[in-house]
Amino acid sequence: MGSTLLFVLLLLISTPVRCDEDAETTTISPKIVPGCPDVDVLENDESINQDSLKDLLLCFCKIQKNDKVAISCLYGSNEEQLMRAASAVKNASLEIDKISIQHMDFPLTGLPDIKSAAPNLRSLEIRECGTPTPLIIDKTHLAGLEKTLKNFTVHGCTLEEVPDVLTDLNDLESIDLSSNKIQTVPTSAFINKKQLTYLDLSANLINSIEEGAFANLDNLETFVFGERNYINDTVLEELKSLKNLKNLDLTRADGVFEPPSGIFDSLQNLESLKLSGCSIPNLETGVFAPLNKLKQLDLRVNLIENISDYAFDGLTQLERLSLAGNYIRKLEQDVWVGLHNLKELDLGWNEITTISKESLKPLVENLTVLSLKHNPLTEPPATGLINLESLSLAECSPFEIKESSFEDLNKLKILDLSSCNIEKLPPNAFEKQKSSLLKLNLDKNMIKTIPAQILKDLPLLEEFTISNNPYQCDSEMTDFLFLVEDRRRDSSNNGQTFVIPNINTTKCNRPYSLKDLPLILIDAATLQPYDEATDTTTQPPTTTAGEEIEESTTPFTIPDFFVGVKDNVTLFKEEPRREVYDINQFDNPKNGKVEGSESNLVVPVTIGIITVVSIIAIVAVALFMKKTNRIGSSQSKQPDAKQKKASIEDGMEEIELDNHPK
């Protein structure tokens, strides 16, 4: 089991751990807590071996820039290791500011005595408890922290009710009880929480909020309440009492079949409203009118087909609007009346086929970002949006690029035309963007050749994505390839930026003699006119390991077009007619508070597999020994018995083969 422990701990060490959003990694003479490792320092320690890992704590200590310590206990840790880490901090004459616990198997008594471990604790975060029963949190567990504790999180611990311990913690500023099994919010749940600014109750089973439950939350600014919770009259009535609320997130809440306009008169300080993943089919005239301070509105992934004229009238401060992942087919000019300050509009993943200049006319002055991704557009739309800086037409229907396609967009900085089945580019297609375009994405089209004039017309271009096209590497590509090399050399000499991402998938398709050869490796001076009649399937040249081209940058992405997310790949609604748009992966209702890393899953899965295999091996050994004893006893009575038969019957050979790492 020693090698198993070493393997698991090395996995833990290589997994990124974020102890605190204020934590700072020091590269020169980092501070450490003797007896409690810092995972970042440990990862770079070349002296680590199996012996040194045997007694390694799975609770790690990071000294923050305020000289306070954040303890992070990972999968496989326990109460005893937490106390050892706390003792190490105390012995170093330091103070614990935050404790973060993930996947810990707590004893039946529940939380340990946190007060004795961290008498001045400010933040307690418990995520994904390892026990199937609700985590027990008694008042005695946090006694003495009433004046110091500011942030309290219990996520994914099967709580069935709001913990009574919150009653005495009146200085809390943030409470996160998401992903539990709470059904009711009682009147006393958040009494005297005058300092509370952030409350997350999402992903529970709440269907009732008792009268007065939110009456004392005078300073609450952000409320996250969606994901399986049911929006009914009791919930809406209590929401009205949150007069100072700025951010309301009802993402994926059940029971939302129309915008809850009945509460908007009471929530006139709202700046962000999220109603994505609900079941709203229509938007009626003036439905959001009372929200004249709203800056962000997220209506992604609903059932919206019809938007009435003046639906957004009154939203004079709105800057970002997302309608992605709906069933919108037609855009009318009067829909946008009142959106005087709108800067970003996401209409991706709808069913829009055409857009006229008139349909977006009210947005001409201020709109700078527009996404029409994954719409069945028949041609690049002539939007007339003269101030547009970013446009995505990715994954639209096959259409033809003309010299006049983007002639009105002379301020465009970012243009995404990926996956549009474009076959040909006119030499002057982007001439009007000469003084503005910085990023151009032509990935995954059917382009065979790129006119050199395109690159000549774009002297400011910094990122040019042209990968995954079936290039015909003939004399028509010569000037373009020479120009690319000149631009790369000049930008390097002048300290400027010019990159071609995904260079190993930017390859020739024809002639066969150059097939799959990266463009960057081609000698442009040797290219000849292409003759399909004489082209044969000659084995293409191969590159050695030393010739593999290193990617010069990460794949092209465009700025976030959506309210509250960090990426613009969208939609989770399922429909036979079109692809699936998943908001689960990118939506972040907590606006970047504390998020678990995807890599956190690696450790528990790996440990689980190792545990199962180990158990199988132990059982097999026991059966083998038992059967061997039985056979030995039998042989003492029957000298003719064959040992070979026994070794076959016990099946040990197959189990051993299964137990070998692959």
C-alpha positions in Angstrom: 0.0 0.0 0.0 3.1 2.3 0.2 3.2 2.8 -3.5 -0.5 3.4 -3.6 -0.2 6.1 -1.0 2.6 7.7 -2.9 0.6 7.7 -6.1 -2.4 9.3 -4.5 -0.4 12.0 -2.7 1.4 12.9 -5.9 -1.9 13.4 -7.5 -3.0 15.6 -4.7 0.1 17.6 -4.9 -0.3 18.1 -8.7 -4.0 19.3 -8.3 -4.4 23.0 -8.2 -5.7 24.2 -4.8 -7.0 27.6 -4.2 -6.8 28.3 -0.5 -8.1 31.9 -0.6 -8.9 34.4 -3.2 -6.5 36.8 -1.5 -3.8 34.2 -1.2 -0.5 35.1 -2.8 2.2 32.8 -4.1 5.7 34.0 -3.2 8.4 32.8 -5.5 11.4 34.1 -3.6 11.9 32.7 -0.1 8.3 31.7 0.4 7.0 31.6 4.0 5.9 28.3 5.3 4.4 26.8 8.4 6.7 24.2 9.9 4.9 20.9 10.1 2.1 22.0 7.7 3.1 22.0 4.0 2.1 24.6 1.5 0.9 22.7 -1.5 2.5 25.1 -4.0 5.9 24.8 -2.3 5.5 21.0 -2.0 4.8 20.7 -5.7 8.2 22.2 -6.5 10.2 20.3 -3.8 12.5 17.9 -5.6 13.5 16.2 -2.4 10.1 14.5 -2.0 10.2 10.7 -1.8 8.0 7.9 -0.6 9.3 8.0 2.9 8.7 11.7 3.3 5.1 11.3 2.1 4.1 8.6 4.6 3.3 11.1 7.3 2.3 14.0 5.1 -0.8 16.0 6.2 -3.7 16.2 3.8 -4.5 19.6 5.4 -2.3 22.3 3.8 -1.3 25.7 5.1 -0.8 28.8 3.0 0.4 32.1 4.5 -1.5 34.9 2.9 -0.3 38.4 2.1 -1.8 39.6 5.4 0.4 37.1 7.3 -2.7 35.1 8.3 -2.9 31.4 7.4 -5.5 29.6 5.3 -5.9 25.9 5.9 -7.2 23.7 3.1 -8.1 20.1 3.9 -8.5 17.9 0.9 -10.0 14.5 0.1 -8.8 11.8 2.5 -8.2 14.2 5.4 -9.9 13.9 8.8 -10.5 15.8 12.0 -7.2 14.7 13.5 -5.2 16.1 10.5 -7.1 19.4 10.8 -6.1 19.7 14.4 -2.5 18.8 13.6 -2.4 21.6 11.0 -4.0 24.1 13.5 -1.4 23.1 16.1 1.4 23.7 13.6 0.1 27.2 12.9 -0.1 27.9 16.6 3.4 26.7 17.2 4.6 29.0 14.5 3.0 32.0 16.4 0.6 32.6 13.4 -3.1 33.0 13.2 -5.7 31.0 11.1 -7.9 33.3 9.0 -9.7 30.7 6.9 -10.5 26.9 7.0 -11.6 25.2 3.8 -12.6 21.5 4.0 -13.5 19.3 1.0 -14.7 15.7 1.0 -14.0 15.1 4.6 -15.6 12.2 6.4 -16.9 13.9 9.6 -17.6 11.8 12.8 -21.1 11.2 13.9 -20.8 14.1 16.3 -20.4 16.5 13.4 -18.0 19.4 13.2 -14.9 19.4 15.4 -14.3 22.2 17.9 -13.4 24.9 15.4 -13.0 27.5 18.1 -10.1 25.8 19.7 -8.4 25.3 16.3 -8.9 28.8 15.1 -10.1 31.3 17.8 -10.1 34.2 15.3 -11.5 32.5 12.3 -13.1 34.7 9.7 -14.1 32.2 7.0 -15.3 28.6 7.3 -16.0 26.7 4.1 -17.2 23.1 4.0 -17.9 21.4 0.7 -19.0 18.0 -0.5 -19.2 16.1 2.9 -18.1 12.5 2.6 -21.0 11.1 4.7 -24.5 10.3 3.3 -26.3 11.7 6.4 -26.8 15.4 7.1 -23.8 17.1 8.6 -24.4 17.9 12.3 -23.5 21.5 13.2 -24.2 22.2 16.8 -24.0 25.7 18.4 -21.1 24.5 20.5 -19.0 23.7 17.5 -18.7 27.4 16.6 -19.1 28.9 20.1 -16.8 31.9 20.6 -16.7 32.9 16.9 -19.7 35.1 17.0 -17.7 38.3 16.6 -15.0 37.1 14.2 -16.7 34.8 11.6 -17.7 36.6 8.5 -18.1 33.9 5.8 -20.0 30.6 6.4 -20.3 27.9 3.6 -21.8 24.4 3.9 -22.2 23.1 0.3 -23.3 19.6 -0.6 -23.6 18.2 2.9 -27.3 17.0 2.7 -28.5 19.6 5.2 -32.3 19.3 5.6 -32.8 22.5 7.4 -31.1 25.9 8.0 -28.6 25.2 10.8 -29.5 26.7 14.2 -25.9 27.7 14.7 -26.6 30.7 12.4 -28.8 32.2 15.0 -25.9 33.5 17.1 -23.6 34.4 14.2 -24.9 37.9 13.7 -21.8 39.4 12.1 -21.8 37.2 9.1 -21.4 38.9 5.7 -21.8 35.9 3.5 -23.8 32.6 3.8 -23.7 29.8 1.3 -26.0 26.8 2.0 -26.3 25.6 -1.7 -26.7 22.1 -2.9 -28.3 20.7 0.2 -31.8 19.3 0.9 -33.4 22.2 2.7 -37.2 22.4 2.1 -38.3 25.3 4.2 -36.8 28.6 5.3 -38.2 29.5 8.8 -38.8 33.0 10.1 -35.9 32.7 12.6 -33.4 31.4 10.0 -31.6 34.8 9.3 -32.8 36.9 12.2 -30.5 39.8 13.2 -28.3 39.4 10.1 -27.8 43.1 9.6 -24.4 42.7 8.1 -25.3 40.0 5.5 -24.6 41.0 1.9 -24.5 37.6 0.2 -26.9 34.7 0.5 -26.9 31.5 -1.6 -29.7 29.0 -1.1 -29.6 27.5 -4.6 -29.9 23.8 -5.5 -32.0 22.9 -2.5 -35.6 21.7 -2.4 -37.2 24.8 -1.0 -40.8 25.3 -1.7 -41.8 27.5 1.3 -40.4 30.6 2.9 -42.1 31.6 6.1 -43.4 35.2 6.6 -40.7 37.5 7.9 -37.8 35.2 7.1 -36.0 38.0 5.1 -37.3 40.9 7.1 -34.0 41.7 8.8 -31.8 41.4 5.7 -31.6 45.2 5.2 -28.1 45.1 3.6 -28.5 42.0 1.4 -27.1 42.8 -2.1 -26.9 39.3 -3.7 -29.4 36.5 -3.4 -28.9 33.3 -5.4 -32.1 31.1 -5.3 -32.7 28.7 -8.1 -31.7 25.2 -9.3 -34.5 22.9 -8.1 -36.1 25.5 -5.7 -39.7 26.2 -6.4 -40.8 29.8 -7.0 -44.3 30.2 -5.5 -46.3 33.0 -3.8 -44.5 32.6 -0.4 -41.2 33.0 -2.1 -42.2 36.0 -4.2 -43.8 37.7 -1.2 -40.6 37.4 0.9 -38.5 38.6 -2.0 -40.3 41.9 -1.9 -38.8 42.7 1.5 -35.2 42.8 0.0 -35.4 46.5 -0.8 -31.7 47.0 -1.3 -31.1 43.9 -3.4 -28.7 44.5 -6.3 -28.3 41.0 -7.8 -31.0 38.4 -8.0 -30.2 35.0 -9.5 -33.2 32.6 -10.2 -31.3 30.5 -12.7 -33.0 27.1 -13.3 -35.7 27.8 -10.7 -38.8 25.7 -11.0 -42.2 27.3 -11.5 -41.0 30.4 -13.4 -43.3 30.6 -16.5 -43.1 34.4 -16.9 -40.8 37.1 -15.5 -41.9 37.7 -11.8 -43.0 41.3 -12.6 -45.1 41.4 -9.4 -41.9 41.9 -7.3 -40.2 44.4 -9.5 -41.8 47.5 -8.0 -40.3 46.5 -4.7 -36.8 45.7 -6.1 -36.0 48.9 -7.9 -32.3 48.8 -6.9 -31.7 45.6 -8.9 -28.6 45.9 -11.2 -28.4 42.2 -12.3 -31.3 39.8 -12.9 -30.8 36.2 -14.0 -33.7 34.1 -15.3 -31.8 31.7 -17.4 -32.9 28.0 -17.7 -36.6 28.7 -16.8 -39.7 28.2 -18.8 -40.6 31.7 -20.1 -42.3 31.5 -23.6 -43.0 35.2 -24.2 -41.9 38.7 -23.1 -44.8 41.2 -22.9 -44.7 44.9 -23.3 -43.1 46.8 -20.4 -42.6 43.7 -18.3 -39.3 45.0 -16.8 -40.2 48.7 -16.7 -39.8 49.3 -13.0 -36.2 48.1 -13.1 -34.7 51.4 -14.2 -31.3 50.6 -12.5 -30.9 47.2 -14.1 -27.5 46.8 -15.9 -27.5 43.0 -16.8 -30.4 40.8 -17.8 -29.9 37.1 -18.5 -32.8 35.3 -20.2 -30.8 32.5 -21.8 -32.2 29.0 -22.4 -35.9 29.7 -22.0 -38.8 29.0 -24.4 -39.0 32.5 -25.8 -40.5 32.7 -29.3 -42.2 36.0 -29.2 -41.0 39.4 -27.9 -43.6 42.1 -27.9 -42.8 45.6 -29.0 -41.4 47.8 -26.1 -40.7 44.6 -24.0 -37.6 46.2 -22.6 -38.9 49.8 -22.4 -37.8 51.4 -19.1 -34.4 49.6 -18.9 -32.6 52.8 -19.6 -29.4 51.7 -17.8 -29.2 48.1 -19.2 -25.8 47.4 -20.7 -25.8 43.6 -21.2 -28.7 41.5 -22.5 -28.6 37.7 -23.3 -31.4 36.0 -25.1 -29.2 33.0 -26.2 -30.7 29.5 -26.5 -34.3 30.4 -27.3 -36.6 30.1 -30.3 -36.5 33.6 -31.7 -37.0 33.7 -35.5 -37.6 37.4 -36.2 -36.3 40.7 -34.9 -38.5 43.7 -34.9 -37.2 47.3 -34.5 -39.6 48.3 -31.7 -38.5 45.4 -29.5 -35.4 47.3 -28.6 -37.0 50.7 -27.8 -35.7 52.0 -24.5 -32.3 50.3 -24.5 -30.4 53.5 -24.9 -27.2 52.2 -23.1 -27.1 48.6 -24.3 -23.5 47.7 -25.1 -23.6 43.8 -25.4 -26.4 41.7 -27.0 -26.3 37.9 -27.3 -28.8 36.4 -29.7 -26.8 33.1 -30.2 -28.4 29.7 -30.6 -31.8 31.0 -31.9 -33.5 30.5 -35.2 -32.9 33.8 -36.9 -32.5 33.6 -40.7 -32.3 37.3 -41.7 -31.5 40.6 -40.0 -32.3 43.9 -41.7 -30.6 47.2 -41.0 -33.8 48.5 -39.6 -34.3 45.6 -37.1 -31.5 46.8 -34.8 -31.7 50.5 -35.5 -32.5 51.6 -31.9 -29.1 50.0 -30.8 -26.9 51.7 -33.4 -25.3 54.3 -31.2 -24.0 52.2 -28.3 -23.9 48.5 -29.2 -20.3 47.3 -29.3 -20.7 43.5 -28.9 -23.1 41.2 -30.8 -23.2 37.4 -30.9 -25.3 35.7 -33.6 -23.6 32.4 -33.1 -25.3 29.2 -34.2 -28.2 30.8 -36.1 -29.4 29.7 -39.6 -28.3 33.0 -41.2 -28.2 32.8 -45.0 -25.7 35.7 -45.3 -23.7 38.0 -43.0 -26.2 40.5 -41.7 -26.1 44.1 -42.8 -26.8 45.4 -39.3 -25.8 49.0 -39.7 -24.2 48.9 -36.3 -21.5 51.4 -37.0 -19.9 51.2 -33.5 -19.7 47.5 -33.3 -16.3 46.2 -32.0 -17.0 42.5 -31.7 -19.1 40.2 -33.9 -19.6 36.5 -33.7 -21.2 34.6 -36.7 -19.7 31.3 -35.7 -21.5 28.1 -36.6 -24.1 29.8 -38.8 -25.5 28.3 -42.0 -23.1 28.2 -45.0 -23.0 31.6 -46.6 -20.9 33.6 -49.0 -18.6 36.3 -48.0 -18.8 39.4 -50.3 -16.6 42.5 -50.4 -19.5 44.5 -49.1 -20.4 42.0 -46.2 -18.7 44.1 -43.5 -18.4 47.5 -45.1 -20.4 49.3 -42.4 -18.2 47.9 -39.6 -15.1 50.0 -39.7 -14.6 49.9 -35.9 -14.7 46.1 -35.7 -11.9 44.7 -33.5 -12.9 41.0 -33.2 -14.6 38.9 -35.9 -15.5 35.2 -35.5 -16.4 33.4 -38.7 -15.5 29.9 -37.6 -17.5 26.8 -38.7 -19.5 28.7 -41.3 -18.6 26.5 -44.3 -17.1 29.4 -46.1 -15.4 28.4 -49.3 -13.9 31.5 -50.7 -12.7 34.9 -49.4 -12.7 38.0 -51.7 -9.3 39.7 -51.5 -10.9 43.0 -50.2 -13.3 41.3 -47.8 -11.9 43.1 -44.7 -10.6 46.3 -46.3 -12.9 48.5 -44.2 -11.4 47.0 -41.0 -7.9 48.2 -41.9 -7.6 50.5 -38.9 -9.3 48.4 -36.3 -9.3 44.5 -36.7 -7.2 42.8 -34.0 -8.6 39.2 -34.1 -10.0 37.2 -37.0 -11.1 33.6 -36.7 -11.6 31.5 -39.9 -11.3 28.2 -38.2 -13.1 25.1 -39.5 -14.3 26.3 -42.8 -13.8 25.0 -46.4 -11.3 27.6 -47.5 -8.7 26.3 -50.0 -6.6 29.5 -50.4 -6.2 32.8 -48.6 -5.5 35.9 -50.8 -2.4 37.8 -49.6 -4.4 41.0 -49.9 -6.4 40.1 -46.8 -3.3 40.2 -44.6 -2.0 43.3 -46.3 -5.3 45.1 -45.5 -5.0 44.2 -41.8 -1.8 45.7 -40.5 -3.0 45.8 -36.8 -4.0 42.1 -36.8 -2.7 40.3 -33.7 -4.4 36.9 -33.8 -5.2 35.2 -37.1 -6.9 31.8 -36.7 -6.9 29.8 -40.0 -6.7 26.2 -38.7 -8.8 23.2 -39.9 -9.3 24.3 -43.5 -8.6 22.1 -46.6 -5.8 24.2 -48.0 -4.6 23.7 -51.5 -0.9 24.5 -51.2 -0.1 25.7 -54.6 1.4 28.8 -56.2 -1.7 30.8 -55.3 -0.7 30.5 -51.6 2.9 31.6 -52.2 2.4 35.4 -51.6 0.2 34.7 -48.5 2.8 32.4 -46.9 5.7 34.9 -47.6 3.6 37.6 -46.1 2.9 35.5 -43.0 6.6 34.9 -42.5 7.4 38.6 -42.9 4.7 39.6 -40.4 5.9 37.1 -37.9 9.5 38.3 -38.2 8.6 42.0 -38.1 6.4 41.6 -35.1 9.1 39.7 -33.2 11.7 42.4 -34.1 9.4 45.3 -33.2 8.0 43.7 -30.0 4.5 43.5 -31.5 2.0 40.6 -31.3 1.1 38.4 -34.3 0.2 34.8 -33.7 -1.5 32.0 -35.7 -3.1 29.7 -33.1 -3.4 26.0 -33.6 -0.5 25.9 -36.0 -0.3 22.1 -36.0 -3.9 21.9 -37.4 -3.2 24.5 -40.0 -2.2 22.1 -42.8 -2.2 21.4 -46.4 -4.9 19.1 -47.9 -3.7 19.1 -51.5 -1.5 18.2 -53.3 -1.1 14.7 -51.8 2.6 15.2 -51.7 2.1 17.9 -49.1 -1.0 16.6 -47.3 -1.1 17.1 -43.6 2.1 19.2 -43.6 1.7 22.4 -41.5 1.8 25.5 -43.5 4.6 26.9 -41.4 6.9 24.2 -42.6 6.3 24.7 -46.3 8.9 26.4 -48.5 6.6 28.8 -50.3 9.2 29.4 -53.1 8.8 25.7 -54.3 5.0 25.8 -54.7 3.7 25.0 -58.1 0.3 25.5 -59.9 -2.1 22.7 -58.8 -3.3 20.2 -61.4 -5.9 17.9 -60.1 -5.5 15.5 -63.0 -1.9 14.8 -62.3 -2.1 14.9 -58.5 -1.4 11.4 -57.0 -1.6 9.9 -53.5 2.2 10.0 -53.0 3.1 9.4 -49.4 3.2 12.8 -47.8 6.4 13.8 -46.0 6.5 13.3 -42.2 8.0 15.5 -39.6 10.3 14.4 -36.9 9.6 14.9 -33.2 12.0 17.8 -33.3 9.9 19.5 -36.1 6.7 19.5 -34.1 5.5 23.1 -34.0 4.7 24.4 -30.6 1.3 26.2 -30.3 1.9 29.9 -30.1 -1.2 30.7 -28.2 -4.4 29.3 -26.8 -7.4 28.7 -29.1 -9.3 31.8 -30.2 -12.0 33.0 -27.9 -14.1 36.1 -28.0 -15.1 38.2 -25.0 -17.9 37.0 -22.8 -21.2 38.0 -24.3 -23.4 36.6 -21.6 -24.6 37.9 -18.2 -22.7 36.3 -15.4 -20.5 33.8 -17.3 -16.9 33.6 -18.4 -17.4 31.9 -21.7 -19.7 32.2 -24.6 -20.3 28.6 -25.6 -23.9 28.0 -24.6 -27.2 26.1 -24.3 -28.6 23.0 -22.4 -32.0 22.8 -23.9 -32.6 19.6 -25.9 -34.5 19.5 -29.1 -34.3 17.1 -32.1 -33.9 19.9 -34.5 -30.7 21.4 -33.1 -27.6 20.8 -31.0 -27.5 21.0 -27.2 -26.6 24.3 -25.5 -25.1 23.7 -22.0 -25.2 26.5 -19.5 -24.2 24.2 -16.6 -20.6 24.2 -17.5 -20.1 28.0 -17.8 -22.8 29.6 -15.7 -21.4 31.1 -12.4 -24.2 32.4 -10.2 -21.8 33.3 -7.4 -19.9 35.8 -9.6 -16.6 34.2 -8.9 -16.9 33.8 -5.1 -15.4 30.4 -4.4 -15.6 27.7 -7.0 -14.4 24.1 -7.0 -11.9 23.1 -9.7 -12.8 20.4 -12.2 -9.5 18.7 -11.3 -10.9 18.1 -7.8 -12.7 15.1 -9.3 -9.5 13.4 -10.3 -8.5 12.6 -6.8 -11.7 11.0 -5.5 -12.1 8.9 -8.7 -8.5 7.7 -8.6 -8.7 6.8 -4.9 -12.0 5.0 -5.4 -10.5 2.9 -8.2 -7.4 2.1 -6.2 -9.5 1.2 -3.1 -11.7 -1.2 -5.2 -8.7 -2.9 -6.8 -7.0 -3.2 -3.4 -10.0 -4.8 -1.8 -10.2 -7.3 -4.7 -6.6 -8.2 -4.2 -7.0 -8.7 -0.5 -10.0 -10.9 -0.9 -8.3 -12.9 -3.6 -5.2 -13.4 -1.3 -7.5 -14.6 1.5 -9.3 -17.0 -0.7 -6.1 -18.2 -2.1 -4.6 -18.9 1.4 -7.8 -20.5 2.5 -8.0 -22.8 -0.5 -4.3 -23.6 -0.3 -4.7 -24.7 3.3 -7.7 -26.8 2.3 -5.7 -28.3 -0.6 -2.7 -28.9 1.6 -4.9 -30.8 4.1 -6.5 -32.8 1.3 -3.1 -33.6 -0.1 -2.0 -35.0 3.2 -4.8 -37.5 2.8 -4.5 -37.9 -1.0 -0.8 -37.8 -2.1 -1.8 -38.0 -5.8 -3.6 -34.7 -5.8 -2.3 -32.3 -8.4 -1.1 -28.9 -7.2 -1.6 -27.4 -10.7 -5.3 -28.0 -10.6 -5.6 -26.0 -7.3 -3.8 -23.0 -8.7 -6.1 -22.9 -11.7 -9.3 -23.3 -9.6 -8.5 -20.5 -7.3 -8.4 -18.0 -10.1 -5.5 -16.0 -8.5 -3.6 -15.7 -11.8 -6.4 -13.7 -13.5 -6.9 -11.4 -10.5 -3.2 -10.7 -10.4 -3.3 -9.7 -14.1 -6.3 -7.4 -13.4 -4.4 -5.8 -10.5 -1.5 -4.7 -12.6 -1.5 -1.0 -13.5 -2.0 -0.5 -17.2 
